[in-house]
Amino acid sequence: MDAIAAYSVKGGVGKTATAVNLAALAALHGRRTLLWDLDPQGATSWYLETRAEPAAPLDRLLRGKGLKRAVQATRHRNLSLLPAGPAYRDLDLHLNDMKRSRKRIAEVLERLRERFDTVIIDCPPGLSLVADNVFRAADMVLVPLVPSWLSARAYEQMRAHLRDSGIHPGAVYAFLNMVDRRRRVHRDFRQRLGRELPDLTDIEVPYSSLVERMGEDRRPLVYSHPRSEPAQAFAELWRRIDGRMLP
């Protein structure tokens, strides 16, 4: 089972749209796919029209109990969801009170290994105990960057944290999201950042109102508008992840 996390220190960079569309693509390719929403906003759950709260209490889930009830089917073939809800605001506190607090998410994933081929994790922003759990559990951490220096700075903060903490995810890759190629600052950002970040892929997901309308359509973009530019960019991103051909 592959575990792929969509993560950023900074919010508003498109983590949830990335997670939802990559999970949809994995399911389209026949993978038994679980999308695990760790963000208390529950946006992933909203997109997929499922209950915004898991059926089992959070502390039981973190002990690997009640998972069968908590995992929800979606209306999309091969795609299941482990939803988030308001209780996830206290996820750090729950983890901190538990033994093996930095490995709980990895242990939950281990219990799901027989049921799923791929797990996509939609992470809350910030450097936290939740983030450290995800870093330890993930085979790949995928970081969307918007073309701004604050976004690049947040990425460097994450890399510094990994170095200082001695945490080594399976792989870490970044890609540019919400790119408007008409804007010179976005084009210049790619040229300069491409020289400074060797793990930055050459994939760019363009800015599009279609991505914003996912909340209205309540469907992954790769299902509702598969030929659109951003859907094609997500498809190429998944193709490389699936074949481990990044960057």
C-alpha positions as CSV (number, residue, x, y, z in Angstrom):
1,M,0.0,0.0,0.0
2,D,1.3,3.4,-1.0
3,A,0.7,6.4,1.4
4,I,1.0,9.8,-0.3
5,A,0.5,13.0,1.7
6,A,-0.6,16.4,0.3
7,Y,1.1,18.8,2.7
8,S,2.2,22.4,3.2
9,V,3.2,24.5,6.2
10,K,1.1,27.3,4.5
11,G,-2.6,27.1,3.9
12,G,-4.4,28.2,0.8
13,V,-2.0,26.5,-1.6
14,G,-4.4,23.8,-3.0
15,K,-3.6,20.8,-0.8
16,T,-7.2,19.6,-0.7
17,A,-7.8,20.0,-4.4
18,T,-4.6,18.1,-5.0
19,A,-5.5,15.3,-2.6
20,V,-9.0,14.9,-4.0
21,N,-8.0,14.8,-7.6
22,L,-5.0,12.4,-7.1
23,A,-7.3,10.1,-5.1
24,A,-9.8,10.2,-7.9
25,L,-7.1,9.4,-10.5
26,A,-5.8,6.5,-8.4
27,A,-9.4,5.1,-8.2
28,L,-9.8,5.6,-12.0
29,H,-6.7,3.5,-12.5
30,G,-8.3,0.6,-10.6
31,R,-6.5,1.2,-7.2
32,R,-8.5,0.5,-4.1
33,T,-8.1,4.1,-2.8
34,L,-8.6,5.7,0.6
35,L,-8.7,9.4,1.0
36,W,-7.9,10.3,4.6
37,D,-9.0,13.8,5.6
38,L,-6.9,15.1,8.5
39,D,-8.0,18.7,8.2
40,P,-10.7,19.8,10.7
41,Q,-12.3,22.0,8.1
42,G,-13.5,18.7,6.4
43,A,-13.2,20.2,2.9
44,T,-12.4,16.8,1.4
45,S,-15.5,15.3,3.0
46,W,-17.5,18.2,1.5
47,Y,-16.2,17.7,-2.0
48,L,-17.1,14.0,-1.9
49,E,-20.6,14.6,-0.4
50,T,-20.0,12.4,2.7
51,R,-20.6,12.9,6.4
52,A,-18.1,15.4,7.8
53,E,-17.5,13.4,10.9
54,P,-16.1,9.8,11.3
55,A,-18.4,7.3,12.8
56,A,-15.9,6.3,15.6
57,P,-14.4,8.6,18.2
58,L,-11.0,10.1,17.4
59,D,-9.1,8.5,20.2
60,R,-10.4,5.0,19.1
61,L,-9.4,5.7,15.5
62,L,-5.9,6.6,16.6
63,R,-5.7,3.2,18.4
64,G,-6.7,1.5,15.2
65,K,-10.2,0.7,16.5
66,G,-13.5,1.3,14.7
67,L,-11.9,1.7,11.3
68,K,-14.4,-0.5,9.5
69,R,-17.3,1.8,10.6
70,A,-15.3,5.0,10.2
71,V,-14.3,4.4,6.5
72,Q,-17.1,5.6,4.2
73,A,-17.9,4.6,0.7
74,T,-18.2,7.4,-1.8
75,R,-20.3,7.5,-5.0
76,H,-17.1,7.0,-7.0
77,R,-15.9,3.5,-7.8
78,N,-12.8,2.3,-5.9
79,L,-12.7,5.5,-3.7
80,S,-13.4,5.5,0.0
81,L,-13.1,8.3,2.6
82,L,-12.0,8.5,6.2
83,P,-13.5,11.9,7.0
84,A,-12.5,14.7,9.3
85,G,-14.7,16.8,11.4
86,P,-14.5,19.5,14.2
87,A,-13.0,16.9,16.6
88,Y,-9.8,17.0,14.5
89,R,-9.1,20.4,15.9
90,D,-7.7,18.5,18.9
91,L,-5.8,15.9,17.0
92,D,-2.4,17.1,18.3
93,L,-3.7,16.9,21.9
94,H,-5.0,13.4,21.4
95,L,-1.7,12.3,19.9
96,N,0.3,14.0,22.6
97,D,-1.5,12.0,25.3
98,M,-0.8,8.6,23.7
99,K,2.1,6.3,23.8
100,R,4.1,6.1,20.5
101,S,2.6,9.5,19.8
102,R,4.8,10.1,16.7
103,K,3.9,6.8,15.1
104,R,0.1,6.6,15.5
105,I,-0.8,7.5,11.9
106,A,1.7,4.9,10.6
107,E,0.1,2.3,12.9
108,V,-3.4,3.1,11.7
109,L,-2.2,2.9,8.0
110,E,-0.7,-0.5,8.8
111,R,-4.2,-1.8,9.8
112,L,-5.6,-0.6,6.5
113,R,-2.9,-2.3,4.4
114,E,-5.0,-5.3,3.4
115,R,-8.0,-3.2,2.3
116,F,-6.4,-0.5,0.1
117,D,-3.7,-0.2,-2.5
118,T,-3.3,3.6,-2.1
119,V,-4.0,6.1,0.7
120,I,-4.0,9.8,0.0
121,I,-3.7,12.0,3.1
122,D,-5.0,15.6,3.1
123,C,-3.0,17.2,5.8
124,P,-3.8,20.4,7.8
125,P,-1.3,23.2,7.4
126,G,1.5,23.8,9.9
127,L,4.4,22.1,11.6
128,S,2.9,20.0,14.4
129,L,2.8,16.5,15.9
130,V,0.3,15.6,13.3
131,A,2.7,16.7,10.5
132,D,5.5,14.6,12.1
133,N,3.2,11.6,12.2
134,V,2.5,12.1,8.5
135,F,6.1,12.6,7.6
136,R,7.0,9.3,9.3
137,A,4.1,7.4,7.7
138,A,4.2,8.7,4.1
139,D,6.0,7.0,1.2
140,M,5.8,10.4,-0.5
141,V,5.1,13.9,0.7
142,L,3.8,16.1,-2.1
143,V,3.9,19.9,-1.5
144,P,1.9,22.3,-3.7
145,L,3.6,25.7,-4.0
146,V,1.8,28.8,-5.2
147,P,4.1,31.2,-7.1
148,S,5.0,33.4,-4.1
149,W,8.0,33.8,-1.9
150,L,6.0,33.2,1.2
151,S,5.1,29.8,-0.2
152,A,8.7,29.0,-1.0
153,R,9.7,30.1,2.5
154,A,7.2,27.8,4.0
155,Y,8.6,24.9,1.9
156,E,12.1,25.7,3.2
157,Q,10.8,25.8,6.8
158,M,9.5,22.3,6.2
159,R,12.7,21.0,4.8
160,A,14.7,22.5,7.7
161,H,12.3,20.9,10.2
162,L,12.8,17.5,8.6
163,R,16.6,17.9,8.7
164,D,16.6,19.2,12.3
165,S,14.2,16.5,13.5
166,G,16.0,13.6,11.7
167,I,12.7,12.6,10.0
168,H,13.1,11.0,6.6
169,P,9.9,10.5,4.5
170,G,10.1,8.1,1.6
171,A,10.3,11.0,-0.8
172,V,9.5,14.8,-0.9
173,Y,8.5,16.6,-4.0
174,A,7.1,20.0,-4.7
175,F,5.1,21.3,-7.7
176,L,3.7,24.7,-8.7
177,N,0.0,25.2,-8.3
178,M,-2.4,28.0,-9.3
179,V,0.0,29.3,-11.9
180,D,-1.0,32.2,-14.1
181,R,1.4,32.1,-17.0
182,R,0.2,35.5,-18.2
183,R,1.9,37.0,-15.1
184,R,5.6,37.7,-15.5
185,V,6.1,37.3,-11.7
186,H,4.9,33.7,-12.0
187,R,7.1,33.0,-15.0
188,D,10.1,34.5,-13.2
189,F,9.3,32.6,-10.1
190,R,9.6,29.3,-11.9
191,Q,12.9,30.2,-13.5
192,R,14.5,31.2,-10.3
193,L,13.0,28.6,-8.0
194,G,13.8,25.8,-10.5
195,R,17.5,26.5,-9.9
196,E,17.2,26.6,-6.2
197,L,15.0,23.6,-5.5
198,P,16.2,20.4,-7.2
199,D,13.2,18.5,-5.9
200,L,10.7,20.9,-7.6
201,T,9.0,19.0,-10.5
202,D,8.4,20.7,-13.8
203,I,4.6,20.1,-13.5
204,E,2.5,23.3,-13.2
205,V,-1.2,23.2,-12.4
206,P,-2.6,26.4,-13.9
207,Y,-4.9,28.7,-12.1
208,S,-8.5,28.0,-13.2
209,S,-11.9,28.9,-12.0
210,L,-12.9,25.2,-12.7
211,V,-10.8,24.2,-9.6
212,E,-12.7,26.8,-7.5
213,R,-16.0,25.4,-8.8
214,M,-15.2,21.9,-7.4
215,G,-17.0,23.1,-4.3
216,E,-20.1,23.8,-6.3
217,D,-19.9,20.6,-8.4
218,R,-19.0,18.5,-5.4
219,R,-16.9,16.3,-7.8
220,P,-13.2,15.9,-8.5
221,L,-12.1,18.0,-11.4
222,V,-10.6,15.0,-13.2
223,Y,-14.2,13.5,-13.3
224,S,-16.2,16.7,-14.1
225,H,-13.7,18.3,-16.6
226,P,-11.1,15.7,-17.5
227,R,-9.9,17.5,-20.6
228,S,-9.3,20.9,-18.8
229,E,-5.7,22.1,-18.3
230,P,-5.6,21.7,-14.6
231,A,-7.2,18.2,-14.8
232,Q,-4.5,17.2,-17.4
233,A,-1.8,18.6,-15.1
234,F,-3.1,16.5,-12.2
235,A,-3.2,13.5,-14.5
236,E,0.4,14.0,-15.5
237,L,1.3,14.4,-11.8
238,W,-0.4,11.1,-11.0
239,R,1.2,9.3,-13.9
240,R,4.7,10.3,-12.6
241,I,3.8,9.4,-9.0
242,D,2.4,6.0,-10.1
243,G,5.6,5.3,-12.1
244,R,7.9,7.1,-9.6
245,M,9.2,9.2,-12.4
246,L,9.3,12.5,-10.6
247,P,10.4,15.2,-11.0
